[in-house]
Amino acid sequence: MPVPLLDVNAQNLPLEAELKEVFERVLHTGRFILGDEVDAFEAECAALVGAKHAISMSSGTDALLAAFMALNLGPGDEVLCPAFTFFATAGCIARTGATPVFCDVCPVCFNIDLDSAAERLTSKTKAIVPVHLFGQSAAMDEVMAFAKQHGLAVIEDAAQAIGSTYKGVGCGTIGDYGCYSFFPSKNLGGFGDGGLITTNDDARAEQLKQLRNHGMHPKYYHSFVGANFRMDALQCALLRVKLRHYAEYTDGRRRNAAFYTEKLSALSGVSTARESDCCCPEGQTARLEREGIRLLLPVSYQHNGHIWNQYTLRVIGDGRRDALKQHLIDKGIGCEVYYPVPLHRQECFQSLPAQAIQACPVSERLATEVLSIPIYPELLESQRQEVVEAIAGFLS
Ligand SMILES: *Cc1c(COP(=O)(O)O)cnc(C)c1O
């Protein structure tokens, strides 16, 4: 039986009757831009993540862009962000005219390394963007202390982490802004593009609502330049149906992650990454060699409520990741490299100042080692087992 990396139909089609009803309801209201469905969806999202305000946006990318625009970032400003993340994190910084300054990441949790960030800090640094990659929170106490010490704004890229927690607090609600995505492959996957920004500040929330609607308030009066960053009422209404099942989806992902960790860690040459090695590449590399580890499994830190947007392996050894990827594909098992090129190595950023695109050795290494395997909630027991057997076959 083939095992896709993601099967959106397995999640959406059981809701078909309800989704059709919602479509008819919205169709008959004749109201497609903003309005009650949008307000209700935003209130439900605010409750889910524990933020005072949630403002829906046209995509996760536009949520990030709007946050940077709200902070008035522009030419001459520098923004610290990880080199190992999806492109949008940095693309939005660049679009404001500001310079993304790429920091290295932790080889255990894959999130921004604050020692690396400190090395890249200058008098032009205005903000830092922690990304909660693969569904696990960045070290937010440390990020907030660093930001406070240096007077930086904090924009959390929580595109992969809606409902994930750090010390019991919702990811995206700790910094100045939290940005989320409803792209179909995200944990709360929509039927097209959608996004969200959260803030606990009333004035910032008002500014964002105005910003997403051409900076307009009242009608046809523009005190600043915004854009059309609105999310469709229909999309909001449809996602409200899925929001009611969101806790089950997360439970399913956690069950799958626990299964993989239990079964795979029993294989020879496989180990789970250690929380105590966080941000210590040297320590970890020594252990990999000493213990002859060929496959490293991801770990959820004790204080984090990981939501497993991805279950990402590190395949140790030259060319071994690509070999495992091919092996899985040959067996009909979906897998993907998130991400093959660290952002400081992307062609479009090669004209940035040297200080912005310094070497990030951990990110460069991860780009050659990582492989994400199917983790979506509807994965069958037999499919998970197949994935484990295929990996066991590769290692033996
Ligand atoms: C998906 C994603 C985004 C962008 O979200 P879209 O809704 O696809 O625009 C930004 N950052 C990260 C880390 C993402 O994974």
The ligand as a Gaussian input file, in Angstrom:
#p B3LYP/6-31G(d) Opt

LIG

0 1
 C        4.273000      27.884000       5.173000
 C        5.214000      28.802000       5.806000
 C        5.148000      30.193000       5.612000
 C        4.255000      30.833000       4.595000
 O        2.902000      30.531000       4.710000
 P        1.967000      30.590000       3.394000
 O        0.596000      30.510000       3.972000
 O        2.316000      29.404000       2.570000
 O        2.201000      31.875000       2.709000
 C        6.029000      30.991000       6.311000
 N        6.932000      30.463000       7.157000
 C        7.036000      29.132000       7.362000
 C        8.053000      28.634000       8.338000
 C        6.189000      28.257000       6.686000
 O        6.308000      26.953000       6.890000

